[in-house]
Amino acid sequence: MALLQPTYEANEHLLREMIAVGEDIIDSKDLDLIRENANLNGESFSGKMSKLGSEYAKWYAKHFIMPKSVVRAIEENYVYVHDLDQYAIGTTNCIFIPFDKLLGGGFNTGNGSVRPPNSIMTAMALVAIIFQSQQNAQYGGVSASKIDHDLAPYVAKSFSKYFRKGVFYFEEEDGAEPSDIHMSNFELQLRYPKSFRYALKETEAETLQGAESLIHNLNTMSSRAGGQIPFTSINYGTCTSPEGQMVIDALLTATMQGLGSGETPIFPIQIFKCKQGVNQSPKDPNYALFLKAAECSAKRLYPNFANLDAPLNLQVYDPSDPDSEFATMGCRTRVLSDRFGRNKLSGKGNLSFNTLNLVKLGIEYGTALGKRKKADEQGFYHALDHYLDIALDGLLHRFDIQRRQKAKASDFMMREGVWEGGEQLAPDEPVGDLLKHGSLSLGFIGVAECMKALYGRHHGEDEQVFEKAFRLIAYMRAYCDRKSDELDLNITLFATPAEGLSGKFTKRDRQYYGSLPGITDREYYTNSFHIPVYYEIQAARKIRLEARFHDLCNAGAISYIELNGNARSNPAAFLSIVQYALSQQVSYFSINHPIDRCSACGYEGIIGSVCPSCGSHEEDVHIRRLRRVTGYLTGDFQTRFNSAKQAEVRDRVKHTP
Amino acid sequence: MNLCGYYPESINEGEGLRASIFISGCRHRCKGCFSPVTWNFNYGEPFTLQRQNEIIGDIARNPLLSGISLLGGDPFFSAAEVSEFLDRLYAQAGAVNTWIYTGYTYEELTADPLAAEYALLRRCHVLVDGRFEEALRDTSLRYCGSSNQRLINIPASLASGKVELWEPTVRF
C-alpha cells in the first residue's frame, strides 16, 4: 500500500505520528488513551502490547484504507468510527450465541472437540468455554439470549441421572420408563417418593454449583490482552418449565452470593426478560423469579430489565419461540429484526457502528456562539444529512471488507455455525452474504447538549425543545429505514453506548469552540438521548421523557434511574420504579445505586469517607466503588474509568436523595 | 410552622418511593440526633400556603410515589398545623398514604383523644415512634435509627386498641 503523496515531509510526519503513539503507550503517558476501555488494564504489559497493535491498526486504517471523506469527518470531529482498530482486517462486532445448538450437537474449539454434556454442571462449564472461544472470533460482546431455555434440557438430564441412582440405592422398584422421568411428573413422585426427593435435591444443588462455577469462570478467565475477560451477557426469565426455573433461580442465588470474598461479579452482565403473563404479576408462573431478580438487582446492580412488551419488541414476538424474545448485549445492542426474515436473535449480531457528534452540529447551526438569534434548522438538517451519508458510507465500506474475509478468519464462529450458516462455508470461502443478517448501525451522542446549543435549553427543560429533540431522532430513524430499503441491508439507529467516546468529542469541541455553558463546559457529552445526569428531575418524569426515544432506537437503547440510599432495604420502591419504566414502554432499563465495598472488613453498601462497619478511612483502606457505565459494570470506577466517565459519575444527580 | 427539608422522592424514610417533608421544631433533644439544627422552630423556610400547594402539586403529579413521610424536627410539636396541611393534601391529591416520625410514643399520643396530637395521629397510617436512643443505634434497621423505635400500623392499632406493628407489603 502506498501513500497518496509520498513526499519527504509527508513521510517525516507519518513517522513522527507513529513514534508518538508508541511513546504514549509505553510510558503510560496518556491515561485516557490507556483507560479508553474500563475493562482493559492498559498499564499492564499485555495491555500495552495490545494497545500498540490497536493504535497502529487505527493509524494504518486512517492513512491507507478508509474513504477520505470518512477520515476527514473523523478528523473534523463530526463522526466517530467505533473499534477503528478492527476496521482494516474486517472483524465483526458482537453476536448472540445459539447455545442450544452448540451444546446439543457438541462442538470443536479448534484445539479439541467436545461431546454434548450429560449434566447441568458440565453444560454450565461448557457455556463458559463457548463464550471464550467465540470471543476470540470478534471484538465486541457475546450474549446468550435465552440461557434458561438453553440449559433446561441439561437440568433434566441431571435429574434423570440422580433419579436412577436413587432407585438403585433406595431399592425402590425399578420400572420407570425413561420418558416418564422428569421433574414435573407427579405420578413418578408418588411411586418413587425417596428417589424423586433425592433426585430433586441433588439436581438443585448441582444446578447451583454449576451456576457458581459459570459466574466464577466468566469473571476470571482473562482471554484478551490487558487482563480483559470476555464481555459476556446472559438473558433469562421466561422459561416456565421447572428445569428452566431452576436455572434462573440458581443464577440469581449464585450472583447474590457473589465471588470468592462475596464481592459483586462484574460479568456476566445479566438481563431479566420481563413479559406480561409470564413474570409480571403475582398470578404469573415466573413472578417469584422476577421478585428475586429485583432483589438481586438491588443488591448487585443487575439483572437489568428487558421489556418484551415494548411495541418495538412485541412486533416480532412469537410465544412459541423463545429466540424471538427481545434480549440484549449488556451494553444495550438490539439486533432482533432482520429484513431477510431471521427475526430472532441467535446466530447473528451487530457488524459495526459509527456515531454522529450531534453537539458539534448544534453549535454550528444554533444560538450558542451568539452569531444568530434563532437556530438555523434548515442548515442543521442539511449538515445532518451530509454527515449521515458519510457515516453510512463508512459502514458500507467496512461491510465490504468484512464480507470479503475468509471463513477461517473467524474460525470458531463460522465453522461451528455460531453465525448461522457459517458451518456450510469452506475455510477459504469468503463469509460474503451471510453477514447481511447482521446490523449496521448509526449512533448518536449528546442530544441534550445539541438542543442546548441550538435552542438554549435541553429537552428535559422545555417541552417544545423536547419535541424538537424527538423530531431529530425520528428523522435519523427515518433515514436509517429509507437506506435499509434502498440498500437492502439492516441499517439501524443506535443510542450509542459511549464509553471511550464520552469525553473525546467534547475535548476537541472545547478546544475549538471554547467552554460553552451547558454544552462543552463538562468533560463529557450526555449519553445518547438521556436527560443530563446533572439535571434535577423526578424519576417518573425522566422515565416518561426517555421512554419515547426507545421505540425509535431499533439498534438499542437503555435508560437509568439513579437511586441514592440503600436500595436493598426498600424492595417496594425498587419494584415500583422498574414496573413503572416497563409500563412506559422503556425497552431496556436499570437502576443505578452505589455499591461500595470496604476492603478492610468486606462491608458492602454506601460508604462515605469512613466505613460504617469497621471505621476504616478511605485514605488508609481502599474502598472499591462499583458503578455502571454503558450497561456493563466495571471494577472500581476510580481506577478503571477514563477521566470523562469519572466526571460523569461525580456529576450524577440522584433521583432520590 | 417552618419547613426544614423536602425531598420530592426518597427511598430512605418509609416503604416505597415517598415525598419526605421535614417540619422544624423539636423539644425531645435526643442525644446523638442527626440534625439538632432542626430543633429550632424558626429554622428553615416558612411553610406557607403557597409552598404547601407546590408540594401538594408535586405529590399529586408523581405517579411513582407510594405516599409521603412527615419528619422533623418532630411534626407532633406542630400537630394542629400539620393536620391542616394533611387535610389540604387529602382534599387535593386523594388518598395519600402517610408515614409520620416522632419522638413521642404511641401510648403518649393516644393518651388524650381530644388533643391535637391524637387528631394528627388519626390522619396518618404508619407511626415511627420513640426517642432516638444513641446506645440502641443500629444502621441495619429499616426506616428508623434505634432499636427501641417501632413501626406501628396506626389504623389497625386504633381499631384493636393495642399496638399493632406495621408489616412490609413487599419483601425480598
HADDOCK unambig.tbl for C-alpha pairs under 7 A between the chains (distance, minus, plus):
assign (segid A and resid 295 and name CA) (segid B and resid 172 and name CA) 5.66 0.50 0.50
assign (segid A and resid 540 and name CA) (segid B and resid 62 and name CA) 6.81 0.50 0.50
assign (segid A and resid 540 and name CA) (segid B and resid 63 and name CA) 6.92 0.50 0.50
assign (segid A and resid 540 and name CA) (segid B and resid 64 and name CA) 6.14 0.50 0.50
assign (segid A and resid 565 and name CA) (segid B and resid 11 and name CA) 6.56 0.50 0.50
assign (segid A and resid 565 and name CA) (segid B and resid 12 and name CA) 6.22 0.50 0.50
assign (segid A and resid 569 and name CA) (segid B and resid 142 and name CA) 6.33 0.50 0.50
assign (segid A and resid 570 and name CA) (segid B and resid 11 and name CA) 6.53 0.50 0.50
assign (segid A and resid 570 and name CA) (segid B and resid 15 and name CA) 5.99 0.50 0.50
assign (segid A and resid 570 and name CA) (segid B and resid 16 and name CA) 6.30 0.50 0.50
assign (segid A and resid 571 and name CA) (segid B and resid 170 and name CA) 6.21 0.50 0.50
assign (segid A and resid 571 and name CA) (segid B and resid 171 and name CA) 6.30 0.50 0.50
assign (segid A and resid 571 and name CA) (segid B and resid 172 and name CA) 6.35 0.50 0.50
assign (segid A and resid 572 and name CA) (segid B and resid 15 and name CA) 6.14 0.50 0.50
assign (segid A and resid 572 and name CA) (segid B and resid 16 and name CA) 4.59 0.50 0.50
assign (segid A and resid 572 and name CA) (segid B and resid 170 and name CA) 5.61 0.50 0.50
assign (segid A and resid 573 and name CA) (segid B and resid 11 and name CA) 6.51 0.50 0.50
assign (segid A and resid 573 and name CA) (segid B and resid 15 and name CA) 6.73 0.50 0.50
assign (segid A and resid 573 and name CA) (segid B and resid 16 and name CA) 3.66 0.50 0.50
assign (segid A and resid 573 and name CA) (segid B and resid 17 and name CA) 4.85 0.50 0.50
assign (segid A and resid 576 and name CA) (segid B and resid 64 and name CA) 6.85 0.50 0.50
assign (segid A and resid 577 and name CA) (segid B and resid 64 and name CA) 6.83 0.50 0.50
assign (segid A and resid 655 and name CA) (segid B and resid 9 and name CA) 7.00 0.50 0.50
assign (segid A and resid 656 and name CA) (segid B and resid 9 and name CA) 4.98 0.50 0.50
assign (segid A and resid 656 and name CA) (segid B and resid 10 and name CA) 4.65 0.50 0.50
assign (segid A and resid 656 and name CA) (segid B and resid 11 and name CA) 6.70 0.50 0.50
assign (segid A and resid 657 and name CA) (segid B and resid 7 and name CA) 6.72 0.50 0.50
assign (segid A and resid 657 and name CA) (segid B and resid 10 and name CA) 5.70 0.50 0.50
